[in-house]
Amino acid sequence: MAAPDILLIGHVARDLLSTDPNDGYRLGGTVSFAAVTSVRLGRRPTIVTAAAPGLDVSELPREVELHVLPSEATTTFVNTYTEAGRIQHCSMRARPITAADIDPSLRRPRAALLGPIADEITPDVAHVLAEETLVVATPQGWMRRFDESGRVHGKPWESAPEILPHVDAVVLSLEDINADLRRLDPIVAQVPLVVVTEYRDGSTLYRRRDDGSISVTRIPPRPAREIDPTGAGDVFATAFMIRFQETGDPVEAARFANVTASFGVEAVGVAGIPSRDVVLAYMQENPFRGGAHG
């Protein structure tokens, strides 16, 4: 069996359309957005997830290879957007994903995205991926706790010391760190590339030099007409991973990811995620002339 091209690990979720579960749902979760992004960018994604029988995955492109671990529940969220930001509730969580769940045939992809949404990926998963695989983590799901009502709150990333030595890049948002850049210090100390997405302001790339110093590069946004921001960070992380795996240039990759994610928010769900040609055409017409500082 050929090794996967792009491996995506994490829960496929049901994103309820309202607080009434009878109103239906869209498919959500980092790996769902990442799979669509991978296909639109011309790559071949494989998902490892956990869900209850009967989950409707028809929204995923037919090109996706899906490995579903049996679970009594499917991770289910309600997202409410307010002036103060997003409020999330999680009513059900699927079983965790462990290293034993990653078949040996899946462990040598060109690139792998660890995309937890409900603290579901155990630290040993990062350990079993091949040395030559580009491993990118979006740690938001490791930085969530759930109260008695299911409301999602932030928490420190307790498993980071076990995961970071096995990761090549980390992508997170200002929201994930509550806009406290000091929380990046232990991540940047262990991971050579860290990208912080900053909503409408683009992103910032932190690169650790050989002498231990940090270079900081601001990547400007592509102005977008926002319709639906859900999944924008997941689209960004996937586009960054793919372009960095292809070019080895993190600045090019972050710019490519900014543009890809900005198109993604201009339609509901995954409908706005662009093709590679659309992204590259925009980048050619609007070249990036910034540089590193710090």
Secondary structure, 3 states (H helix, E strand, C coil): CCCCCEEEECCCEEEECCCCHHHCEEEECHHHHHHHHHHHCCCCEEEEEEECCCCCCCCCCCCCEEEEEECCCCCEEEEEEECCEEEEEEEECCCCECHHHCCHHHCCCCEEEECCCCCCECCHHHHCCCCCCEEEECHHHHHEEECCCCEEEECCCCCHHHHHHHCCEEEEECCCCCCCHHHHHHHHCCCCEEEEECHHHCEEEEEECCCCCEEEEEECCCCCCCCCCCCHHHHHHHHHHHHHHHHCCHHHHHHHHHHHHHHHCCCCCCCCCCCHHHHHHHHHHCCCCCCEEC
